[in-house]
Amino acid sequence: MNLLKMNSIRLRLIVILSFIALVIWGVTSALNWHYVRQEVNNMFDIQQYLLAKRLSSSYCNRFCMNSSASVI
């Protein structure tokens, strides 16, 4: 019951600083998660674009398209 009254300035200070630290940690975690998610999405988009570009300019692609057309 004594803890609920929070008469001690030390206890109030610990509770307030812990709450502030928790809020700051949550905000920075959310911001970092958003930034990393954007960076990963951009990286995958670039890799997908480069793979499509490499496949479209490869000799194997032309060979496979010509051979499949002659089979049909």
PEHUDA-V519649 format. One record per residue. SS is DSSP state (A for helix, B for strand, O for the rest). PHI is phi as a letter, one per 30 degrees, with the letter a starting at -180 (none if undefined). OMEGA is omega in degrees with one decimal (none if undefined). Layout:
ss->SS phi->PHI omega->OMEGA
ss->SS phi->PHI omega->OMEGA
//
This chain:
ss->O phi->none omega->-179.4
ss->A phi->d omega->179.7
ss->A phi->d omega->-178.5
ss->A phi->d omega->-178.9
ss->A phi->d omega->179.6
ss->O phi->h omega->177.3
ss->O phi->d omega->-176.7
ss->O phi->d omega->178.6
ss->A phi->d omega->177.9
ss->A phi->d omega->179.9
ss->A phi->d omega->177.6
ss->A phi->d omega->179.8
ss->A phi->d omega->178.7
ss->A phi->d omega->-178.8
ss->A phi->d omega->-178.5
ss->A phi->d omega->-180.0
ss->A phi->d omega->176.4
ss->A phi->d omega->178.6
ss->A phi->d omega->178.4
ss->A phi->d omega->178.8
ss->A phi->d omega->179.1
ss->A phi->d omega->178.9
ss->A phi->d omega->179.3
ss->A phi->d omega->178.1
ss->A phi->d omega->179.9
ss->A phi->d omega->-179.5
ss->A phi->d omega->-179.4
ss->A phi->d omega->176.9
ss->A phi->d omega->179.5
ss->A phi->d omega->179.0
ss->A phi->d omega->178.5
ss->A phi->d omega->178.9
ss->A phi->d omega->179.9
ss->A phi->d omega->-179.4
ss->A phi->d omega->-179.3
ss->A phi->d omega->178.6
ss->A phi->d omega->177.1
ss->A phi->d omega->-179.1
ss->A phi->d omega->179.4
ss->A phi->d omega->177.7
ss->A phi->d omega->177.2
ss->A phi->d omega->179.8
ss->A phi->d omega->179.2
ss->A phi->d omega->177.1
ss->A phi->d omega->179.5
ss->A phi->d omega->179.5
ss->A phi->d omega->178.4
ss->A phi->d omega->177.4
ss->A phi->d omega->-179.6
ss->A phi->d omega->177.5
ss->A phi->d omega->178.4
ss->A phi->d omega->178.6
ss->A phi->d omega->179.1
ss->A phi->d omega->179.8
ss->A phi->d omega->-178.9
ss->A phi->d omega->-179.0
ss->O phi->c omega->-176.9
ss->O phi->d omega->179.4
ss->A phi->d omega->-179.4
ss->A phi->d omega->179.6
ss->A phi->d omega->179.0
ss->A phi->d omega->179.9
ss->A phi->d omega->-179.4
ss->A phi->d omega->179.8
ss->A phi->d omega->179.7
ss->A phi->d omega->-178.6
ss->A phi->d omega->179.4
ss->A phi->d omega->179.4
ss->A phi->d omega->-178.9
ss->A phi->d omega->178.7
ss->A phi->d omega->-178.1
ss->O phi->d omega->none
//
